[in-house]
Amino acid sequence: MSDSPSTTAKAPTVVDLRPMFPAERHTTVFAALESLEPGATFVLMNDHAPVPLLQRIAQNWPDQFESEFLADGPEVWQVAITRKNA
């Protein structure tokens, strides 16, 4: 049995904001963004649509990240955030 990229690929880190205090949430996400390698992804979980946060990411890091909604409520929102390759 050989190791192929599909079987050895690392699963994205999940950043679950739901149990955090609101004041901690953006700081946590910004730290995750800064540590993300090009081409890598993390999944953001929240109890509401993180649209203002995604807008702030686009403003602070223009053209550096892509986001894709994986789950769009009504109880849990999941967004995959990927750092673009340089």
N, C-alpha and C positions, 0 to 999 in steps of 0.2 A: 504494500500500500504506500503510495507516494503522497507527500504533502503538497497540496495545490494551494494557490493563493486563497481560494474560496474557503478552504477548511482551516487555514492558519490565520486568516484575517481577524484582527482584534475587534470585538464588538464595541460600538461607541459607548463612551461614558454617559451615564444618565445624571443630569443635574436636576434634582427634584426640589423645586422652590416651595412647594406646598407647606411643609412644616416650618419654614423659616419666617422670622419676623419681616414685615415689608421693608424695613430699613436695610436689611441684610441682602435682599434679593438681587438688586442691580450690581452691587459690589461683587457678589459671588459669580454672577454671569460674566462680568467684565474680567475677573481673574481667570475664568475658564477660557474666555476668548484669547487672552494674552498668552496662555500656555498651549494653545492649539497649534499643532504643526500644520504646514500646508498640506491640503488634501484630507486632513483628519476631520472627524465629525463628532459632535456631542449632541445628545438629545435633551432638550429643555422640557421639563414637566411643570405645569402651573395649574392653578384653579380658576384662571380666567385667560382670555386671549391676550397674549403678550404684545399686542400691536404697538403701544408706545415704546416698549423696550426695543422691539425690532427697528423702529424708526430711529431711536437713539443710537443703536449699533450702526445703522446706515450713515448717520451723521458723523459719528466719531471715527469710524473705520470705513470710509467710502470705498466701495468696490473690493473689499477684502473678504467678505463673507457672503454665503448664500444661505437662505433659509427655506425650509419646506415643511408645511403643516402635515404631520402624520396623523393627528387626532384633533378634531375641532369641536371639543366640548360634547355635551353640556356640563359634564363634571370635571373632566380632565382635558387639558390641551397639551399636545406634544409637538414640539418643533425641532426638526433636525437642523443644526447650524454647522456649516462646513466652511473651513478656511479655504479660500481659493488658492490654487497653485500660483506661485510667483511667475 
